[in-house]
Structure formats: structure tokens, C-alpha cells
């Protein structure tokens, strides 16, 4: 396995681990809206979650729902992106680690 294949496999494994850590209960519903030119205009992902118990043998409980919508309001327009200050950012990986232990 060359370096590119190994890096790709590691990204896939990491993505799967992050997906599993969402603790989705059964179905993840995804809707995609496209325009007449076949471009994505809006994407929505929603589903129920569960919380794994701390005590062995206990049943999982209902968690908070996941409902995320991304809307693309403008396409092919120039943008300017400014890096936020460190105080205005959050490490999502650290939040996930805190949630999953």
C-alpha cells in the first residue's frame, strides 16, 4: 500500500469513527435540493440520536436530535475569507472527544 492509499484509508477510518460517534439511532435522513443547472442549492441532514449509558448492561437513552441544513445562497461569486481569531474558534474534534469520552 503506497502513502496515498494509506492516507486515504486513515481519512476514511477517521470519518467513519466520527460518524459513529454521532450516536445516530437507525436512520439518517438526507435531502438534497438542486437547481436547473444541476448544482446543489440546499442540503439537509436529520436524525434521532441515542446516548450510551455509563453503566454496563444499562439501555441507551434518547439523545438530542440532529438537524443540520446548509443552503448555498450565491454561486460563482467572489468571496473574501478572513481567518477568525483563536478565541472565536472551537475545536470540533475536542468537543467530540469530550462527548464520547
Chimera marker file (.cmm) of the C-alpha trace (Angstrom):
<marker_set name="trace">
<marker id="1" x="0.000" y="0.000" z="0.000" r="1" g="1" b="0" radius="0.5"/>
<marker id="2" x="1.538" y="3.326" z="-1.003" r="1" g="1" b="0" radius="0.5"/>
<marker id="3" x="1.384" y="6.534" z="1.068" r="1" g="1" b="0" radius="0.5"/>
<marker id="4" x="-1.647" y="7.951" z="-0.777" r="1" g="1" b="0" radius="0.5"/>
<marker id="5" x="-3.676" y="4.772" z="-0.232" r="1" g="1" b="0" radius="0.5"/>
<marker id="6" x="-2.697" y="4.665" z="3.437" r="1" g="1" b="0" radius="0.5"/>
<marker id="7" x="-3.634" y="8.338" z="3.950" r="1" g="1" b="0" radius="0.5"/>
<marker id="8" x="-6.958" y="7.779" z="2.179" r="1" g="1" b="0" radius="0.5"/>
<marker id="9" x="-7.729" y="4.737" z="4.338" r="1" g="1" b="0" radius="0.5"/>
<marker id="10" x="-6.861" y="6.691" z="7.500" r="1" g="1" b="0" radius="0.5"/>
<marker id="11" x="-9.197" y="9.553" z="6.456" r="1" g="1" b="0" radius="0.5"/>
<marker id="12" x="-11.997" y="7.070" z="5.744" r="1" g="1" b="0" radius="0.5"/>
<marker id="13" x="-11.492" y="5.357" z="9.105" r="1" g="1" b="0" radius="0.5"/>
<marker id="14" x="-11.447" y="8.703" z="10.907" r="1" g="1" b="0" radius="0.5"/>
<marker id="15" x="-14.612" y="9.821" z="9.092" r="1" g="1" b="0" radius="0.5"/>
<marker id="16" x="-16.387" y="6.574" z="9.972" r="1" g="1" b="0" radius="0.5"/>
<marker id="17" x="-15.333" y="6.887" z="13.611" r="1" g="1" b="0" radius="0.5"/>
<marker id="18" x="-16.697" y="10.454" z="13.700" r="1" g="1" b="0" radius="0.5"/>
<marker id="19" x="-19.944" y="9.318" z="12.076" r="1" g="1" b="0" radius="0.5"/>
<marker id="20" x="-20.372" y="6.509" z="14.610" r="1" g="1" b="0" radius="0.5"/>
<marker id="21" x="-19.620" y="8.978" z="17.428" r="1" g="1" b="0" radius="0.5"/>
<marker id="22" x="-22.714" y="10.963" z="16.391" r="1" g="1" b="0" radius="0.5"/>
<marker id="23" x="-24.661" y="8.086" z="18.005" r="1" g="1" b="0" radius="0.5"/>
<marker id="24" x="-27.382" y="8.108" z="15.369" r="1" g="1" b="0" radius="0.5"/>
<marker id="25" x="-30.374" y="5.917" z="16.102" r="1" g="1" b="0" radius="0.5"/>
<marker id="26" x="-31.139" y="3.832" z="12.996" r="1" g="1" b="0" radius="0.5"/>
<marker id="27" x="-31.816" y="6.223" z="10.113" r="1" g="1" b="0" radius="0.5"/>
<marker id="28" x="-30.077" y="9.355" z="8.951" r="1" g="1" b="0" radius="0.5"/>
<marker id="29" x="-32.342" y="11.250" z="6.566" r="1" g="1" b="0" radius="0.5"/>
<marker id="30" x="-30.633" y="13.391" z="3.938" r="1" g="1" b="0" radius="0.5"/>
<marker id="31" x="-32.360" y="15.695" z="1.463" r="1" g="1" b="0" radius="0.5"/>
<marker id="32" x="-30.631" y="17.446" z="-1.418" r="1" g="1" b="0" radius="0.5"/>
<marker id="33" x="-32.085" y="20.274" z="-3.468" r="1" g="1" b="0" radius="0.5"/>
<marker id="34" x="-30.524" y="21.046" z="-6.845" r="1" g="1" b="0" radius="0.5"/>
<marker id="35" x="-31.168" y="23.848" z="-9.329" r="1" g="1" b="0" radius="0.5"/>
<marker id="36" x="-31.907" y="23.639" z="-13.054" r="1" g="1" b="0" radius="0.5"/>
<marker id="37" x="-28.156" y="23.543" z="-13.762" r="1" g="1" b="0" radius="0.5"/>
<marker id="38" x="-27.651" y="20.506" z="-11.516" r="1" g="1" b="0" radius="0.5"/>
<marker id="39" x="-25.899" y="22.476" z="-8.757" r="1" g="1" b="0" radius="0.5"/>
<marker id="40" x="-26.560" y="21.854" z="-5.088" r="1" g="1" b="0" radius="0.5"/>
<marker id="41" x="-28.681" y="24.637" z="-3.585" r="1" g="1" b="0" radius="0.5"/>
<marker id="42" x="-29.507" y="23.139" z="-0.198" r="1" g="1" b="0" radius="0.5"/>
<marker id="43" x="-28.629" y="20.061" z="1.830" r="1" g="1" b="0" radius="0.5"/>
<marker id="44" x="-30.377" y="18.855" z="4.975" r="1" g="1" b="0" radius="0.5"/>
<marker id="45" x="-29.390" y="16.018" z="7.314" r="1" g="1" b="0" radius="0.5"/>
<marker id="46" x="-31.525" y="14.943" z="10.264" r="1" g="1" b="0" radius="0.5"/>
<marker id="47" x="-31.978" y="12.011" z="12.573" r="1" g="1" b="0" radius="0.5"/>
<marker id="48" x="-32.553" y="10.811" z="16.110" r="1" g="1" b="0" radius="0.5"/>
<marker id="49" x="-29.646" y="10.050" z="18.411" r="1" g="1" b="0" radius="0.5"/>
<marker id="50" x="-29.067" y="7.913" z="21.477" r="1" g="1" b="0" radius="0.5"/>
<marker id="51" x="-26.778" y="8.215" z="24.480" r="1" g="1" b="0" radius="0.5"/>
<marker id="52" x="-24.795" y="5.205" z="25.556" r="1" g="1" b="0" radius="0.5"/>
<marker id="53" x="-25.075" y="4.520" z="29.291" r="1" g="1" b="0" radius="0.5"/>
<marker id="54" x="-22.074" y="4.807" z="31.568" r="1" g="1" b="0" radius="0.5"/>
<marker id="55" x="-23.026" y="1.632" z="33.437" r="1" g="1" b="0" radius="0.5"/>
<marker id="56" x="-22.516" y="-1.688" z="31.666" r="1" g="1" b="0" radius="0.5"/>
<marker id="57" x="-25.760" y="-3.502" z="30.916" r="1" g="1" b="0" radius="0.5"/>
<marker id="58" x="-27.968" y="-0.391" z="31.026" r="1" g="1" b="0" radius="0.5"/>
<marker id="59" x="-30.041" y="0.523" z="27.980" r="1" g="1" b="0" radius="0.5"/>
<marker id="60" x="-29.199" y="3.509" z="25.773" r="1" g="1" b="0" radius="0.5"/>
<marker id="61" x="-31.420" y="6.557" z="26.216" r="1" g="1" b="0" radius="0.5"/>
<marker id="62" x="-32.806" y="9.047" z="23.711" r="1" g="1" b="0" radius="0.5"/>
<marker id="63" x="-30.363" y="11.813" z="22.880" r="1" g="1" b="0" radius="0.5"/>
<marker id="64" x="-30.683" y="15.197" z="21.214" r="1" g="1" b="0" radius="0.5"/>
<marker id="65" x="-31.871" y="15.212" z="17.590" r="1" g="1" b="0" radius="0.5"/>
<marker id="66" x="-29.510" y="16.089" z="14.755" r="1" g="1" b="0" radius="0.5"/>
<marker id="67" x="-30.919" y="18.580" z="12.244" r="1" g="1" b="0" radius="0.5"/>
<marker id="68" x="-28.493" y="20.460" z="10.028" r="1" g="1" b="0" radius="0.5"/>
<marker id="69" x="-29.274" y="22.468" z="6.905" r="1" g="1" b="0" radius="0.5"/>
<marker id="70" x="-26.711" y="24.019" z="4.579" r="1" g="1" b="0" radius="0.5"/>
<marker id="71" x="-28.024" y="26.495" z="1.996" r="1" g="1" b="0" radius="0.5"/>
<marker id="72" x="-25.904" y="27.781" z="-0.879" r="1" g="1" b="0" radius="0.5"/>
<marker id="73" x="-27.282" y="31.269" z="-1.441" r="1" g="1" b="0" radius="0.5"/>
<marker id="74" x="-24.822" y="32.512" z="-4.038" r="1" g="1" b="0" radius="0.5"/>
<marker id="75" x="-22.859" y="30.541" z="-6.610" r="1" g="1" b="0" radius="0.5"/>
<marker id="76" x="-19.791" y="31.617" z="-8.600" r="1" g="1" b="0" radius="0.5"/>
<marker id="77" x="-19.440" y="34.945" z="-6.816" r="1" g="1" b="0" radius="0.5"/>
<marker id="78" x="-16.088" y="36.137" z="-5.468" r="1" g="1" b="0" radius="0.5"/>
<marker id="79" x="-15.646" y="35.780" z="-1.716" r="1" g="1" b="0" radius="0.5"/>
<marker id="80" x="-13.204" y="37.042" z="0.871" r="1" g="1" b="0" radius="0.5"/>
<marker id="81" x="-12.432" y="34.769" z="3.787" r="1" g="1" b="0" radius="0.5"/>
<marker id="82" x="-10.772" y="36.120" z="6.911" r="1" g="1" b="0" radius="0.5"/>
<marker id="83" x="-9.290" y="33.738" z="9.447" r="1" g="1" b="0" radius="0.5"/>
<marker id="84" x="-11.056" y="34.188" z="12.803" r="1" g="1" b="0" radius="0.5"/>
<marker id="85" x="-9.079" y="34.820" z="15.970" r="1" g="1" b="0" radius="0.5"/>
<marker id="86" x="-8.334" y="31.756" z="18.076" r="1" g="1" b="0" radius="0.5"/>
<marker id="87" x="-10.866" y="32.946" z="20.672" r="1" g="1" b="0" radius="0.5"/>
<marker id="88" x="-13.626" y="32.809" z="18.083" r="1" g="1" b="0" radius="0.5"/>
<marker id="89" x="-12.990" y="29.186" z="17.082" r="1" g="1" b="0" radius="0.5"/>
<marker id="90" x="-13.857" y="25.792" z="18.525" r="1" g="1" b="0" radius="0.5"/>
<marker id="91" x="-12.032" y="22.528" z="18.023" r="1" g="1" b="0" radius="0.5"/>
<marker id="92" x="-14.875" y="20.210" z="16.950" r="1" g="1" b="0" radius="0.5"/>
<marker id="93" x="-12.676" y="17.163" z="17.414" r="1" g="1" b="0" radius="0.5"/>
<marker id="94" x="-12.064" y="18.119" z="21.057" r="1" g="1" b="0" radius="0.5"/>
<marker id="95" x="-15.808" y="18.639" z="21.597" r="1" g="1" b="0" radius="0.5"/>
<marker id="96" x="-16.498" y="15.228" z="20.127" r="1" g="1" b="0" radius="0.5"/>
<marker id="97" x="-13.812" y="13.635" z="22.293" r="1" g="1" b="0" radius="0.5"/>
<marker id="98" x="-15.343" y="15.271" z="25.373" r="1" g="1" b="0" radius="0.5"/>
<marker id="99" x="-18.781" y="13.899" z="24.466" r="1" g="1" b="0" radius="0.5"/>
<marker id="100" x="-17.623" y="10.367" z="23.743" r="1" g="1" b="0" radius="0.5"/>
<marker id="101" x="-15.014" y="10.062" z="26.461" r="1" g="1" b="0" radius="0.5"/>
<link id1="1" id2="2" r="1" g="1" b="0" radius="0.2"/>
<link id1="2" id2="3" r="1" g="1" b="0" radius="0.2"/>
<link id1="3" id2="4" r="1" g="1" b="0" radius="0.2"/>
<link id1="4" id2="5" r="1" g="1" b="0" radius="0.2"/>
<link id1="5" id2="6" r="1" g="1" b="0" radius="0.2"/>
<link id1="6" id2="7" r="1" g="1" b="0" radius="0.2"/>
<link id1="7" id2="8" r="1" g="1" b="0" radius="0.2"/>
<link id1="8" id2="9" r="1" g="1" b="0" radius="0.2"/>
<link id1="9" id2="10" r="1" g="1" b="0" radius="0.2"/>
<link id1="10" id2="11" r="1" g="1" b="0" radius="0.2"/>
<link id1="11" id2="12" r="1" g="1" b="0" radius="0.2"/>
<link id1="12" id2="13" r="1" g="1" b="0" radius="0.2"/>
<link id1="13" id2="14" r="1" g="1" b="0" radius="0.2"/>
<link id1="14" id2="15" r="1" g="1" b="0" radius="0.2"/>
<link id1="15" id2="16" r="1" g="1" b="0" radius="0.2"/>
<link id1="16" id2="17" r="1" g="1" b="0" radius="0.2"/>
<link id1="17" id2="18" r="1" g="1" b="0" radius="0.2"/>
<link id1="18" id2="19" r="1" g="1" b="0" radius="0.2"/>
<link id1="19" id2="20" r="1" g="1" b="0" radius="0.2"/>
<link id1="20" id2="21" r="1" g="1" b="0" radius="0.2"/>
<link id1="21" id2="22" r="1" g="1" b="0" radius="0.2"/>
<link id1="22" id2="23" r="1" g="1" b="0" radius="0.2"/>
<link id1="23" id2="24" r="1" g="1" b="0" radius="0.2"/>
<link id1="24" id2="25" r="1" g="1" b="0" radius="0.2"/>
<link id1="25" id2="26" r="1" g="1" b="0" radius="0.2"/>
<link id1="26" id2="27" r="1" g="1" b="0" radius="0.2"/>
<link id1="27" id2="28" r="1" g="1" b="0" radius="0.2"/>
<link id1="28" id2="29" r="1" g="1" b="0" radius="0.2"/>
<link id1="29" id2="30" r="1" g="1" b="0" radius="0.2"/>
<link id1="30" id2="31" r="1" g="1" b="0" radius="0.2"/>
<link id1="31" id2="32" r="1" g="1" b="0" radius="0.2"/>
<link id1="32" id2="33" r="1" g="1" b="0" radius="0.2"/>
<link id1="33" id2="34" r="1" g="1" b="0" radius="0.2"/>
<link id1="34" id2="35" r="1" g="1" b="0" radius="0.2"/>
<link id1="35" id2="36" r="1" g="1" b="0" radius="0.2"/>
<link id1="36" id2="37" r="1" g="1" b="0" radius="0.2"/>
<link id1="37" id2="38" r="1" g="1" b="0" radius="0.2"/>
<link id1="38" id2="39" r="1" g="1" b="0" radius="0.2"/>
<link id1="39" id2="40" r="1" g="1" b="0" radius="0.2"/>
<link id1="40" id2="41" r="1" g="1" b="0" radius="0.2"/>
<link id1="41" id2="42" r="1" g="1" b="0" radius="0.2"/>
<link id1="42" id2="43" r="1" g="1" b="0" radius="0.2"/>
<link id1="43" id2="44" r="1" g="1" b="0" radius="0.2"/>
<link id1="44" id2="45" r="1" g="1" b="0" radius="0.2"/>
<link id1="45" id2="46" r="1" g="1" b="0" radius="0.2"/>
<link id1="46" id2="47" r="1" g="1" b="0" radius="0.2"/>
<link id1="47" id2="48" r="1" g="1" b="0" radius="0.2"/>
<link id1="48" id2="49" r="1" g="1" b="0" radius="0.2"/>
<link id1="49" id2="50" r="1" g="1" b="0" radius="0.2"/>
<link id1="50" id2="51" r="1" g="1" b="0" radius="0.2"/>
<link id1="51" id2="52" r="1" g="1" b="0" radius="0.2"/>
<link id1="52" id2="53" r="1" g="1" b="0" radius="0.2"/>
<link id1="53" id2="54" r="1" g="1" b="0" radius="0.2"/>
<link id1="54" id2="55" r="1" g="1" b="0" radius="0.2"/>
<link id1="55" id2="56" r="1" g="1" b="0" radius="0.2"/>
<link id1="56" id2="57" r="1" g="1" b="0" radius="0.2"/>
<link id1="57" id2="58" r="1" g="1" b="0" radius="0.2"/>
<link id1="58" id2="59" r="1" g="1" b="0" radius="0.2"/>
<link id1="59" id2="60" r="1" g="1" b="0" radius="0.2"/>
<link id1="60" id2="61" r="1" g="1" b="0" radius="0.2"/>
<link id1="61" id2="62" r="1" g="1" b="0" radius="0.2"/>
<link id1="62" id2="63" r="1" g="1" b="0" radius="0.2"/>
<link id1="63" id2="64" r="1" g="1" b="0" radius="0.2"/>
<link id1="64" id2="65" r="1" g="1" b="0" radius="0.2"/>
<link id1="65" id2="66" r="1" g="1" b="0" radius="0.2"/>
<link id1="66" id2="67" r="1" g="1" b="0" radius="0.2"/>
<link id1="67" id2="68" r="1" g="1" b="0" radius="0.2"/>
<link id1="68" id2="69" r="1" g="1" b="0" radius="0.2"/>
<link id1="69" id2="70" r="1" g="1" b="0" radius="0.2"/>
<link id1="70" id2="71" r="1" g="1" b="0" radius="0.2"/>
<link id1="71" id2="72" r="1" g="1" b="0" radius="0.2"/>
<link id1="72" id2="73" r="1" g="1" b="0" radius="0.2"/>
<link id1="73" id2="74" r="1" g="1" b="0" radius="0.2"/>
<link id1="74" id2="75" r="1" g="1" b="0" radius="0.2"/>
<link id1="75" id2="76" r="1" g="1" b="0" radius="0.2"/>
<link id1="76" id2="77" r="1" g="1" b="0" radius="0.2"/>
<link id1="77" id2="78" r="1" g="1" b="0" radius="0.2"/>
<link id1="78" id2="79" r="1" g="1" b="0" radius="0.2"/>
<link id1="79" id2="80" r="1" g="1" b="0" radius="0.2"/>
<link id1="80" id2="81" r="1" g="1" b="0" radius="0.2"/>
<link id1="81" id2="82" r="1" g="1" b="0" radius="0.2"/>
<link id1="82" id2="83" r="1" g="1" b="0" radius="0.2"/>
<link id1="83" id2="84" r="1" g="1" b="0" radius="0.2"/>
<link id1="84" id2="85" r="1" g="1" b="0" radius="0.2"/>
<link id1="85" id2="86" r="1" g="1" b="0" radius="0.2"/>
<link id1="86" id2="87" r="1" g="1" b="0" radius="0.2"/>
<link id1="87" id2="88" r="1" g="1" b="0" radius="0.2"/>
<link id1="88" id2="89" r="1" g="1" b="0" radius="0.2"/>
<link id1="89" id2="90" r="1" g="1" b="0" radius="0.2"/>
<link id1="90" id2="91" r="1" g="1" b="0" radius="0.2"/>
<link id1="91" id2="92" r="1" g="1" b="0" radius="0.2"/>
<link id1="92" id2="93" r="1" g="1" b="0" radius="0.2"/>
<link id1="93" id2="94" r="1" g="1" b="0" radius="0.2"/>
<link id1="94" id2="95" r="1" g="1" b="0" radius="0.2"/>
<link id1="95" id2="96" r="1" g="1" b="0" radius="0.2"/>
<link id1="96" id2="97" r="1" g="1" b="0" radius="0.2"/>
<link id1="97" id2="98" r="1" g="1" b="0" radius="0.2"/>
<link id1="98" id2="99" r="1" g="1" b="0" radius="0.2"/>
<link id1="99" id2="100" r="1" g="1" b="0" radius="0.2"/>
<link id1="100" id2="101" r="1" g="1" b="0" radius="0.2"/>
</marker_set>
